[in-house]
């Protein structure tokens, strides 16, 4: 079951980050070239795979793609039961990732970060900002936990995985909140900017902590060697 859950989480991240880059950062107001463009979206998908390979590769092999699972099955490297369950959980993960994107789009517009670099959200967009910060912190901290794990981690390559994941998170989240996923990073600029940034600071403290707590639970679930 740990392998299946790992595949679900990995595929969720792939869809959320890859498709999210196209939804939120691919273009701005329909202007071609105003967003990250084709290269940026392609990087988002590629960085997603790198991040998840270092995070769950030691648990499930990080297929996060039914086509890869089919290839592994036909090569005789896994059982039919495992292949079927992989594909099922990959599909569930893709649905979860799409659902998060749907909620983010449905709960508000995305106008980008503030000019001063402090985090913020527009009036009426609190839930969009909260969900974004919690979800992207969950992903970032999960990669940190997975890549630095003593037994299942990425060893000397952990820093690369963590850094690339932060790049990926920023590609998708900057247009939504300016990207925090780090309470300290939000506190500093907000103290100097004051006003609205300071009044909204609570969200950029609470949401990342919620995401981090959930990532801890998720990692313990898929990495626990007991049973």
FENWO-V193990 format. One record per residue. N is the residue number from 0. RES is the residue in one small letter. BURIAL is + if it has 16 or more other C-alpha atoms within 10 Angstrom, else -. D_FIRST is the distance of its C-alpha to the first C-alpha in Angstrom with 1 decimal. Layout:
n: <N:N>
res: <RES:RES>
burial: <BURIAL:BURIAL>
d_first: <D_FIRST:D_FIRST>
//
This chain:
n: <0:1:2:3:4:5:6:7:8:9:10:11:12:13:14:15:16:17:18:19:20:21:22:23:24:25:26:27:28:29:30:31:32:33:34:35:36:37:38:39:40:41:42:43:44:45:46:47:48:49:50:51:52:53:54:55:56:57:58:59:60:61:62:63:64:65:66:67:68:69:70:71:72:73:74:75:76:77:78:79:80:81:82:83:84:85:86:87:88:89:90:91:92:93:94:95:96:97:98:99:100:101:102:103:104:105:106:107:108:109:110:111:112:113:114:115:116:117:118:119:120:121:122:123:124:125:126:127:128:129:130:131:132:133:134:135:136:137:138:139:140:141:142:143:144:145:146:147:148:149:150:151:152:153:154:155:156:157:158:159:160:161:162:163:164:165:166:167:168:169:170:171:172:173:174:175:176:177:178:179:180:181:182:183:184:185:186:187:188:189:190:191:192:193:194:195:196:197:198:199:200:201:202:203:204:205:206:207:208:209:210:211:212:213:214:215:216:217:218:219:220:221:222:223:224:225:226>
res: <x:x:x:x:x:x:x:x:x:x:x:x:x:x:x:x:x:x:x:x:x:x:x:x:x:x:x:x:x:x:x:x:x:x:x:x:x:x:x:x:x:x:x:x:x:x:x:x:x:x:x:x:x:x:x:x:x:x:x:x:x:x:x:x:x:x:x:x:x:x:x:x:x:x:x:x:x:x:x:x:x:x:x:x:x:x:x:x:x:x:x:x:x:x:x:x:x:x:x:x:x:x:x:x:x:x:x:x:x:x:x:x:x:x:x:x:x:x:x:x:x:x:x:x:x:x:x:x:x:x:x:x:x:x:x:x:x:x:x:x:x:x:x:x:x:x:x:x:x:x:x:x:x:x:x:x:x:x:x:x:x:x:x:x:x:x:x:x:x:x:x:x:x:x:x:x:x:x:x:x:x:x:x:x:x:x:x:x:x:x:x:x:x:x:x:x:x:x:x:x:x:x:x:x:x:x:x:x:x:x:x:x:x:x:x:x:x:x:x:x:x:x:x:x:x:x:x>
burial: <-:+:+:+:+:+:+:+:+:+:+:+:+:+:+:+:+:+:+:+:+:+:+:+:+:+:+:+:-:-:-:-:-:-:+:+:+:-:-:+:+:+:+:+:+:-:+:+:+:+:+:+:+:+:+:+:+:+:+:+:+:+:+:+:+:+:-:-:+:+:-:-:+:-:-:-:-:-:-:-:-:-:+:+:+:+:+:-:+:+:+:+:+:+:+:+:+:+:-:+:+:-:-:+:+:-:+:+:+:+:+:+:+:-:-:-:-:+:+:+:+:+:-:-:+:+:+:+:+:+:+:+:+:+:+:+:+:+:+:+:+:+:+:+:+:+:+:+:+:-:-:+:+:+:-:-:-:+:-:-:+:+:-:+:+:+:-:+:+:+:+:+:+:+:+:+:+:+:+:+:+:+:+:-:-:+:+:-:+:+:-:-:-:-:-:-:+:+:-:+:+:-:+:+:+:-:+:+:+:+:+:+:+:+:+:-:-:+:+:-:-:+:+:-:-:-:->
d_first: <0.0:3.8:5.4:5.1:6.2:8.5:9.9:10.5:12.4:14.1:15.4:16.5:18.5:20.0:21.3:22.4:24.2:25.6:26.7:27.6:30.0:31.7:31.9:33.2:34.7:35.4:38.8:40.9:42.8:42.5:44.5:43.6:43.1:43.0:39.3:37.1:37.8:36.1:35.7:34.1:31.5:30.8:30.4:27.9:25.7:26.2:25.7:22.4:21.1:22.7:21.2:17.6:18.2:19.3:16.6:13.3:15.0:14.3:10.6:10.0:13.8:14.2:15.1:15.1:17.3:17.0:20.2:19.0:16.0:18.7:20.8:18.4:17.8:21.5:22.2:20.4:17.9:14.7:14.2:14.9:11.8:9.7:12.4:12.5:9.0:9.7:13.0:12.0:9.9:12.8:15.2:13.9:14.1:17.6:18.6:17.8:19.7:22.5:22.7:23.2:25.9:27.4:27.7:29.2:31.7:32.5:33.2:35.9:37.6:36.9:40.2:39.1:39.8:43.0:45.8:45.7:42.1:41.1:38.1:38.9:38.4:40.9:42.1:39.8:36.8:35.3:32.0:31.6:32.2:30.0:27.0:27.6:28.1:25.1:22.7:24.2:24.3:20.6:20.0:22.7:21.7:18.0:19.6:21.9:19.3:17.2:20.3:22.1:19.5:21.4:18.9:16.7:19.4:22.0:24.9:28.2:26.9:25.2:28.3:28.3:24.8:25.7:29.1:28.0:25.4:28.2:30.4:27.8:27.5:31.3:31.7:29.9:30.8:34.5:35.9:34.2:35.0:36.3:32.9:32.6:29.0:31.2:33.3:35.9:36.4:37.3:39.5:41.9:43.0:43.0:45.4:47.8:47.5:47.7:48.2:45.3:43.0:43.6:43.1:39.7:38.6:36.6:34.0:33.4:32.9:30.7:28.4:27.4:26.8:24.6:22.5:22.4:21.3:18.4:17.4:17.5:15.1:12.6:13.2:12.9:9.5:8.1:10.8:11.1:11.7:12.3:10.8>
//
